[in-house]
Amino acid sequence: MTPLHRLKSIIGGSIGNLVEWYDWYIYSALSLYFAPVFFPNADFTAQLLNTAAIFAVGFLARPAGSWLMGLYADRHGRKAALTVSVTFMCLGSLVIAVTPGYAEIGIAAPAILLLARLLQGLSVGGEYGTSATYLSEMALEKHRGFYSSFQYVTLIMGQLLALALLIILQQFVLTPAQLSSWGWRIPFFIGAACALVAFYLRRGIAETEAFTVASQRAERGTLRELLRHPRAVLTVFGLTLGGTVAFYTYTTYMQKFMVNTSGFSKDDATLISTAALFVFMLLQPVVGALSDRIGRRPLLLAFGVLGTLGTVPLLTALGGTKDTWIAFALIMAGLVAVSGYTSINAVVKAELFPAHVRALGVGLPYALTVAIFGGSAEYVALWLKVSGHEPWFYWYVSTCIALSLVIYAIMPDTKKHSRIET
């Protein structure tokens, strides 16, 4: 494969990932506006709690998506699985865009919203393991950390596009009343259209050499075969736990935290989140390239130590500030630490498994961990706030990171012990 063809395939896989995660995150970005449409007759925090519950339920579908798409990718190819996953996401976004509110169809409205999120959960569950595997296999060994970091570049870019579109609608296009009434549907229509474009792009990407070689050996990726690698599976569980809780705390939940706890306006909270995420996105390839020089494990250890010691004071200070720049700096400090996990977690997991079970091995244990801990982080935070014990959430995040730190301390450096070529 020529370097240009390889680069085109990496870009094609990454752009599809961007669209998938835009569609996934637009739900969270707009929940401040559409929560009353689906869950009326409650106080604002309770409405957010209901939408967060459906956000968490979407995560429960991710393990099923990882299992199904992982099996499909290990048997029929990474390219085929990536194409299927983006199709599911298109359907989920379109359903949310056209679903009437509670006032029109009653309890059927939140029920349909739930089904759409389950469909999107299947899509994203399949996307993570397959795209992580694809990018890791497509990259050359000496640049594997750098290129695989683009999974989170496009993931964050998808979230940024969701926030940027919200800012445009807030500031230049719609009034708050229009946005809350019907304008929140526009980004879901856009997401469905972009997913169709990603479907077209993914049809033109190349299959990886690692899968081609494994398929010629007639090796079959199955759940039974995956369980022959128990240490690798448990390592994925352990290294994901703290990273996913921290990531969703400092990205998805931060907008609501600044509105509901710090007291910022919705517009200011959106602007702060967008600025922090943009810098966070730029950090990913820098830290990924650093891992190609010094290894993966030192960066994971740095995240584990900083996250364990710094989470409680950082979130405490953020909850008490009304200053825009201080809030930005505090969130940025958390995201710099989290970069030690996000920039390299895809390649670390891919380097743990042989090719014939790689997509399943990367995706399934990751999705299970995210479903239990990442998807519920926002719900846990809001529940503790309603209960009057919000600071307990800060300790919860810190404890999760500390548990992962134990894994980082005892696991080998996958850069030196990679199984990408097997």
Rosetta blueprint (number, residue, H / E / L):
1 M L
2 T L
3 P H
4 L H
5 H H
6 R H
7 L H
8 K H
9 S H
10 I H
11 I H
12 G H
13 G H
14 S H
15 I H
16 G H
17 N H
18 L H
19 V H
20 E H
21 W H
22 Y H
23 D H
24 W H
25 Y H
26 I H
27 Y H
28 S H
29 A H
30 L H
31 S H
32 L H
33 Y H
34 F H
35 A H
36 P H
37 V H
38 F H
39 F L
40 P L
41 N L
42 A L
43 D L
44 F H
45 T H
46 A H
47 Q H
48 L H
49 L H
50 N H
51 T H
52 A H
53 A H
54 I H
55 F H
56 A H
57 V H
58 G H
59 F H
60 L H
61 A L
62 R H
63 P H
64 A H
65 G H
66 S H
67 W H
68 L H
69 M H
70 G H
71 L H
72 Y H
73 A H
74 D H
75 R H
76 H H
77 G L
78 R H
79 K H
80 A H
81 A H
82 L H
83 T H
84 V H
85 S H
86 V H
87 T H
88 F H
89 M H
90 C H
91 L H
92 G H
93 S H
94 L H
95 V H
96 I H
97 A H
98 V H
99 T L
100 P L
101 G L
102 Y H
103 A H
104 E H
105 I H
106 G L
107 I L
108 A H
109 A H
110 P H
111 A H
112 I H
113 L H
114 L H
115 L H
116 A H
117 R H
118 L H
119 L H
120 Q H
121 G H
122 L H
123 S H
124 V H
125 G H
126 G H
127 E H
128 Y H
129 G H
130 T H
131 S H
132 A H
133 T H
134 Y H
135 L H
136 S H
137 E H
138 M H
139 A L
140 L L
141 E H
142 K H
143 H H
144 R H
145 G H
146 F H
147 Y H
148 S H
149 S L
150 F H
151 Q H
152 Y H
153 V H
154 T H
155 L H
156 I H
157 M H
158 G H
159 Q H
160 L H
161 L H
162 A H
163 L H
164 A H
165 L H
166 L H
167 I H
168 I H
169 L H
170 Q H
171 Q H
172 F H
173 V H
174 L L
175 T L
176 P H
177 A H
178 Q H
179 L H
180 S H
181 S H
182 W L
183 G H
184 W H
185 R H
186 I H
187 P H
188 F H
189 F H
190 I H
191 G H
192 A H
193 A H
194 C H
195 A H
196 L H
197 V H
198 A H
199 F H
200 Y H
201 L H
202 R H
203 R L
204 G L
205 I L
206 A L
207 E L
208 T L
209 E H
210 A H
211 F H
212 T H
213 V H
214 A H
215 S H
216 Q H
217 R L
218 A L
219 E L
220 R L
221 G L
222 T L
223 L H
224 R H
225 E H
226 L H
227 L L
228 R L
229 H L
230 P H
231 R H
232 A H
233 V H
234 L H
235 T H
236 V H
237 F H
238 G H
239 L H
240 T H
241 L H
242 G H
243 G H
244 T H
245 V H
246 A H
247 F H
248 Y H
249 T H
250 Y H
251 T L
252 T L
253 Y L
254 M H
255 Q H
256 K H
257 F H
258 M H
259 V H
260 N H
261 T H
262 S H
263 G L
264 F L
265 S L
266 K H
267 D H
268 D H
269 A H
270 T H
271 L H
272 I H
273 S H
274 T H
275 A H
276 A H
277 L H
278 F H
279 V H
280 F H
281 M H
282 L H
283 L H
284 Q H
285 P H
286 V H
287 V H
288 G H
289 A H
290 L H
291 S H
292 D H
293 R H
294 I H
295 G L
296 R L
297 R H
298 P H
299 L H
300 L H
301 L H
302 A H
303 F H
304 G H
305 V H
306 L H
307 G H
308 T H
309 L H
310 G H
311 T H
312 V H
313 P H
314 L H
315 L H
316 T H
317 A H
318 L H
319 G H
320 G H
321 T L
322 K L
323 D L
324 T H
325 W H
326 I H
327 A H
328 F H
329 A H
330 L H
331 I H
332 M H
333 A H
334 G H
335 L H
336 V H
337 A H
338 V H
339 S H
340 G H
341 Y H
342 T H
343 S L
344 I L
345 N H
346 A H
347 V H
348 V H
349 K H
350 A H
351 E L
352 L L
353 F L
354 P L
355 A H
356 H H
357 V H
358 R H
359 A H
360 L H
361 G H
362 V H
363 G H
364 L H
365 P H
366 Y H
367 A H
368 L H
369 T H
370 V H
371 A H
372 I H
373 F H
374 G H
375 G L
376 S L
377 A H
378 E H
379 Y H
380 V H
381 A H
382 L H
383 W H
384 L H
385 K H
386 V H
387 S L
388 G L
389 H L
390 E H
391 P H
392 W H
393 F H
394 Y H
395 W H
396 Y H
397 V H
398 S H
399 T H
400 C H
401 I H
402 A H
403 L H
404 S H
405 L H
406 V H
407 I H
408 Y H
409 A H
410 I H
411 M L
412 P L
413 D L
414 T L
415 K L
416 K L
417 H L
418 S L
419 R L
420 I L
421 E L
422 T L
